[in-house]
Amino acid sequence: MNKTRLLFAMTMLLFAVLFAACTKDDAKEAPEAAAEQNGTAEETKTEEPKTEAPAETVIVKEAPMLSEMVASGAIPPLAERLPVEADIMVEPVVEEVGTYGGEWKMPWKGAGDRWAVGQPTEEALFRFNKDGSKVEPNVAKGYDVNDNSTEFTIYLREGMKWSDGEPFTADDVIFYWEHMLKKETFGKKVYDAYYSVDPATGDKALAEVTKIDDYTFKVTHKYPSVQFLERVAIDNKWFFAPEHFHRTILPEFVGEEKALAIAKEWGYEDVESFLVSTGYYYWLNPEIPTLRAWVAKNDADSDQFIMERNPYYWKVDEEGKQLPYLDRIVATKIQDPSHSVLGMLAGDYNLTVFGAADFTVLKENEQKAGFRVIPWSTAAWSSAGIQLNQTIADEKLRKLFQDIKFREALSIGVDRVEIAEIYTNGIADPIQASVPEGLVGYQSGWSEQWAKYEPDRANQLLDELGLAKGADGFRTHPDGSDLTLTIIIDDVALSPFLELLKKYYEEMGLKTDLKTVDKATLQEMKYSNQVPLHTENISVANVAFRPDTLVPLRVLTPWSIEYGRYAESGGKDGMKPEGDVAKIFELWDQIKAAKTTDEINQLSNEIVKIHMKNQWVIGYAGPTPTLVVAANNLRNVPEDYIWADEFRSLGHAHPAQFFIKQ
């Protein structure tokens, strides 16, 4: 950096004088934040939060649009909007310190596509580091953990503010915990992260969350919870909510009658859906204060949804410039997925994300259209596959799906080479759904399991199951009744793959129907257990971090719907797990009670081995990269990251430091 640095020991008086000397067009000054603590819970066991030596001070600047707002009296000076000097967070840049201005222009499908803007703008209490191996403080400044991982003391940033200028304190954490999460006001049960398990008895205990002071709170577990911070970084990324807002709408404080009246003023028919929108999908609502770099400015149902920079954002770059660099995000509603590609080629968008199916057309037009295609690796098991519902209500189908011979037949009766060539343009390998090499749970040889095209053996297996062919060439159940495989699809982009799959299934004599539904209908069908086969992929960076798709903890995972209902209801509803599925639950309970990371990894590996043995999820083409496509002048977009939901997808790139280079 070529700016003159001041020593950290300089007095606050000098700091104040420097600020007072600035005009509305001059640079505002403030000290640089102390370096952030990066240790994991297992690594950091100190009485005070671990930090590096105090950093030197830097000149702090703000975007011109904010300087104008300060001059007009619309917002306070920058020094009054940031946390105290030691608690400002310094966000590293990928390429270079950026310049202010411009827009991030993206396509989106409307308000239902909320995660398209939700993940990139998310600010979690703790976030994963680049390779996903551990978490680091983000909204939190730091933490302490005791020797047996039962007490986590978490420190917040003093002077940090919500986007409306109100203070953000430990009260916002306690309020969220006591009045929103524990009372399930926004439709979510208390996350698994907050339960600890006795390794001897299996007793499950809910944590206690207590306030220490305005900027410190403690989470106390009855039993060791080694991965508590990692689980919070996934399960409950925003472990806080603006108390001053939610007190004005929650029935607990305003009464049921008034809460309903407020909900209807906002356009909701009932309080329940209103509280889900405001408590969980809050970033789409301009009225709700946030800690994000950009804040909603208009109705998400508009043709263009706009998010504008947060004047109270609490991060700066290494030269002390308040982030974000970009003035706003402009998300333009599209009616058809193909419009994303057309818009990118036409220059209507400057940063968006695509699947491998669009690789060829995007790559061929890189120079002409002035963008670059950046492939991010993924944690996906495959790019084209199916999940067989082991708990489907139809008893005949359930018996068939639970028979390993049937799953093997569906696997080896399909030519993966053709699937990979046609559906992925040859980008994917013709392999089985399996953990990619380099991730926890990788098993040598798994990708080749049942991957060779063997139609004769496939038919032999189906014959052995008593699935005889009728006069029409289609197989029936052993009792002679109709046998039809119905694959539910909610993404038309998968149609080319499914048409090929249908061809191969029917060549084996298995009549196959493809049923397309919208996402809302799919959700309803899952809850009513009406999804026999579905194309949902498995994408898990670490089963211990994100168990839901491999451990049946929820209804929504297609291969284990009723097992998930059993878990969600505490055994009151659904189907009781048996055999290998029950073993998965036993291993998961052991993971929650484990005392070391090594023990957790070993147990996680056992869960994956059970999935390898059973192959409830069948893949027909290996994983393909996620394509991050950025205009050439949009900089600080990293090129070697992992695309995973656990890491918040594009949000893992820390978009507040994206900028447009002039």
Sequence and secondary structure as in RCSB ss.txt:
>XXXX:A:sequence
MNKTRLLFAMTMLLFAVLFAACTKDDAKEAPEAAAEQNGTAEETKTEEPKTEAPAETVIVKEAPMLSEMVASGAI
PPLAERLPVEADIMVEPVVEEVGTYGGEWKMPWKGAGDRWAVGQPTEEALFRFNKDGSKVEPNVAKGYDVNDNST
EFTIYLREGMKWSDGEPFTADDVIFYWEHMLKKETFGKKVYDAYYSVDPATGDKALAEVTKIDDYTFKVTHKYPS
VQFLERVAIDNKWFFAPEHFHRTILPEFVGEEKALAIAKEWGYEDVESFLVSTGYYYWLNPEIPTLRAWVAKNDA
DSDQFIMERNPYYWKVDEEGKQLPYLDRIVATKIQDPSHSVLGMLAGDYNLTVFGAADFTVLKENEQKAGFRVIP
WSTAAWSSAGIQLNQTIADEKLRKLFQDIKFREALSIGVDRVEIAEIYTNGIADPIQASVPEGLVGYQSGWSEQW
AKYEPDRANQLLDELGLAKGADGFRTHPDGSDLTLTIIIDDVALSPFLELLKKYYEEMGLKTDLKTVDKATLQEM
KYSNQVPLHTENISVANVAFRPDTLVPLRVLTPWSIEYGRYAESGGKDGMKPEGDVAKIFELWDQIKAAKTTDEI
NQLSNEIVKIHMKNQWVIGYAGPTPTLVVAANNLRNVPEDYIWADEFRSLGHAHPAQFFIKQ
>XXXX:A:secstr
  S  B TTS HHHHHHHHHH  TTS   B          TTT   SS    S   BB  B  HHHHHHHHHTSS
  HHHHS  GGG EE   SSS      EEEEEE  GGGTHHHHHHH   SEEE TTSSSEEESSS EEEE TTS 
EEEEE  TT B TTS B  HHHHHHIIIIIITTTTTS    GGGEEE TTT  EEE EEEEEETTEEEEE SS  
TTHHHHHHHH S     HHHHTTT HHHH HHHHHHHHHHTT SSHHHHHHHHHTSGGG TTS   SSEEE S T
TSSEEEEEE TT  EE TT BBS SSSEEEEEE SSTHHHHHHHHHTS SEEEE GGGHHHHHHTHHHHTEEEEE
EEE BS SEEEEE TT S HHHHHHHT HHHHHHHHHTS HHHHHHHHSTT S S  S   TTSTT  TTGGGTT
 S  HHHHHHHHHHTT  B TTS BB TTS B EEEEEES GGGHHHHHHHHHHHHHTT EEEEEE  HHHHHHH
HHTT  SEE    B S TTT  TTTTT STT GGGHHHHHHHHTTTSSS    HHHHHHHHHHHHHHH SSHHHH
HHHHHHHHHHHHHH SEEEEE    EEEEEETTEE   SS EE GGGTGGGGG GGG EE  
